[in-house]
Amino acid sequence: MKPLQKIYTFPARNLRFVIPCVILIALAVGLYIDTSALKKCILPVAMATIFPAMIGFRPSELLSFKDLRLLLVNLLCNFLVLPLLALLIGRIFLGQWPELRMGLLILSVIPGGNMVVAFTMLFDGNVPASLKLSVTNLVLGSLLAPIYLYLLAGRFVAIDITHIGKTIGLVVFVPLCLGIFTYWLLLKKYTQQQFKKEIKPLLPAASAWGLIYLVFTSISMKSQTFFSYPALVVQSLFSLMLWYGMIVMLCVAVGRFVFKRRDGITLLVNVSLRNLPIAIGVAVTAFGSQTAVIVALAFLFQQQLVLWFNELDKKYHWLDGGGRSFSA
């Protein structure tokens, strides 16, 4: 790997270390410097962060009915169980901070993390099924998020559903259309094999730099709040850890007794990994930096959670229950 390429891909290759460092730097900088001017670029950066993940997307992937039962269980978890868990935890532990409750709900209704397929491959899961699940989760989550947020949170936070819809349209569907068009242009110059070998490995690095900007901006703008109200951070972290912990337990139970391990790990990854770039983009642009606090804190341990789980699963075989695979 060339020196410039190493620098360019460093954040993507070391995201679990880079993001915590960015958060610590943002907290320090925000104490002494007003970074609110960076807010002007949040929307375009959020769009640019999503765009690389959309290059190579093929709409026909959504039309296949393979792995239908796994898909249905995934949808049930993502669009019914997780929002209800977020609503319950928010009411119990975040009652004094409605903006944080909104942030947890945003996390719960926007699945389809950028690293889902990569982690599925790394953990020896069902990669074709994971690709379909992640795309379906992303599209449905983007369509349903404004409705879910209005129905679940409209009573305690004023919500402009039209504004949220426009934001998600800009953050998700504009990059989606541009990604499809860009992929079409690239295939005029490169073969699919060349694209997968030479171009696709570089795409996550572009998203990683966008993530750094979004996390730094949202955290630094609220640095004073972090230090003035430490209970805000403590309650956010506790609520996130409880929510993610319950997700893992749910997926282990379903995966162990219903699916074989390959499908079980696919379900776990697609349910536990939320699309944090979209979530933080929506939180900051549609609600403000305080709502983005809890989303930004999720960067601290979301990916580490699945990495640690995979290592422990290799040792304790939590997903090796011998369940009957539900792939159609």
Protein Blocks (a to p, Z undefined) as FASTA:
>chain_A
ZZklmmmmmmmmmmmmmmmmmmmmmmmmmmmpccklmmmmmmmmmmmmmmmmmgopafkl
mmpcghklmmmmmmmmmmmmmmmmmmmmmmmmmmmmmmlmmmmmmmmmmghifklmmmmm
mnopafklmmmmmmmmmmmmmmmmmmmmmmmmmmmoccdfklmmmmmmmmmmmmmmmmmm
mmmmmmmmpcfklmmmmmmmmmmmmmmmmmmmmmmmmmmmmmmmmmmmmmlmmmmmmmmm
mmmmmmmmmmmmmmmmmmcfklmmmmmmmmmmccfklmmmmmmmmnojklmmmmmmmmmm
mmmmmmmmmmmmmmnommlnopacfbZZ
